[in-house]
Amino acid sequence: MLTRKKPLIALALSLVMPGLGQLYNAERTKGLVIAGVWLALGGGSLWLSDLTRVSVVLALVLVWVSAMLDAYKTAKTFGQPMDWYYRAPYVVAMVLLVGPLALPLLWRSPHFSRLAQWAWTTVIMATVCLFLVTPYMLGWLVKQSPELQAVLQQAGIHP
């Protein structure tokens, strides 16, 4: 039988190394995957340089912080029934995959504060607007530059 875990201990263990908090919470597979990803990113950053290294280090920090939050929240909600599709990782994955179609899921999830819900909604809607406006902006820019129009026509592209 699983026993209730202390959220602060889970958080502290994940602070030491991502994945330890999940192991403490009896989530063996999740803990090993998180630890493996974190170690791979950390090791990979040693052989990279410049901007690629910065990107990998940012991913490393993201995995670390999300592991700490996950360990804490999992320990805190131990024993409470939770629909899997309202969990934060699933909601974020759906938001990134299907954009505005996932907004109802985001707004019904108890794992996001009002501020986070508004922030995600703003980012999603701004991204959608950017994708909708980009073709028109490119067309306008081409019309503003006769040289670019000539180059496109020579390439067989008729704007």
WORA-V871697 format. One record per residue. RES is the residue in one small letter. OMEGA is omega as a letter, one per 30 degrees, with the letter a starting at -180 (none if undefined). D_CENTER is the distance of its C-alpha to the mean C-alpha in Angstrom with 2 decimals. Layout:
res | omega | d_center
RES | OMEGA | D_CENTER
RES | OMEGA | D_CENTER
//
This chain:
res | omega | d_center
m | l | 33.09
l | l | 29.88
t | l | 30.44
r | a | 28.47
k | l | 26.38
k | a | 26.21
p | a | 22.78
l | l | 23.71
i | l | 24.78
a | l | 21.54
l | a | 19.69
a | l | 22.29
l | l | 22.10
s | l | 18.36
l | l | 19.17
v | l | 21.81
m | l | 19.67
p | a | 16.34
g | l | 17.47
l | l | 20.78
g | l | 19.81
q | l | 18.79
l | l | 22.13
y | a | 23.90
n | l | 22.53
a | l | 24.04
e | a | 20.82
r | a | 22.18
t | l | 20.18
k | a | 16.77
g | a | 18.13
l | l | 19.52
v | a | 16.48
i | l | 14.36
a | l | 17.45
g | l | 18.02
v | a | 14.67
w | l | 15.09
l | l | 18.69
a | l | 18.13
l | l | 15.79
g | l | 18.32
g | l | 21.22
g | a | 19.93
s | l | 19.53
l | a | 23.27
w | a | 24.35
l | l | 22.30
s | l | 23.37
d | a | 22.63
l | l | 19.47
t | l | 18.14
r | l | 18.56
v | l | 16.78
s | l | 13.66
v | l | 13.94
v | l | 14.68
l | l | 11.64
a | l | 9.54
l | l | 12.21
v | l | 11.89
l | l | 8.18
v | a | 9.39
w | a | 12.46
v | a | 11.40
s | l | 9.22
a | l | 12.30
m | a | 14.64
l | l | 13.31
d | a | 13.25
a | l | 16.73
y | a | 18.07
k | l | 17.10
t | l | 18.31
a | a | 21.53
k | a | 22.04
t | a | 21.81
f | l | 23.91
g | l | 26.43
q | l | 25.06
p | a | 24.39
m | l | 20.92
d | a | 20.05
w | a | 17.31
y | l | 15.81
y | l | 15.28
r | a | 13.23
a | a | 9.93
p | l | 7.97
y | a | 10.09
v | l | 9.82
v | l | 6.12
a | l | 7.00
m | l | 10.12
v | a | 9.13
l | a | 7.50
l | a | 10.61
v | l | 13.31
g | a | 12.56
p | l | 15.42
l | a | 16.69
a | a | 14.09
l | l | 15.18
p | l | 17.89
l | l | 15.68
l | a | 13.52
w | l | 16.88
r | a | 18.50
s | l | 16.03
p | a | 17.63
h | l | 14.53
f | l | 13.63
s | l | 16.26
r | l | 18.01
l | l | 16.70
a | l | 13.00
q | l | 14.11
w | l | 16.00
a | l | 13.43
w | a | 10.91
t | l | 14.15
t | l | 15.39
v | a | 12.53
i | a | 12.74
m | l | 16.50
a | l | 16.80
t | l | 14.98
v | l | 17.32
c | l | 20.22
l | l | 19.51
f | a | 19.62
l | a | 22.76
v | a | 24.53
t | a | 23.95
p | l | 26.79
y | l | 29.19
m | l | 28.48
l | l | 29.05
g | l | 32.25
w | l | 33.44
l | l | 32.85
v | l | 34.79
k | a | 37.62
q | a | 37.80
s | l | 38.40
p | l | 41.51
e | l | 40.89
l | l | 37.50
q | a | 39.20
a | l | 41.88
v | l | 39.51
l | l | 37.60
q | l | 40.97
q | l | 42.18
a | a | 39.14
g | l | 40.06
i | a | 37.33
h | a | 38.85
p | none | 36.77
//
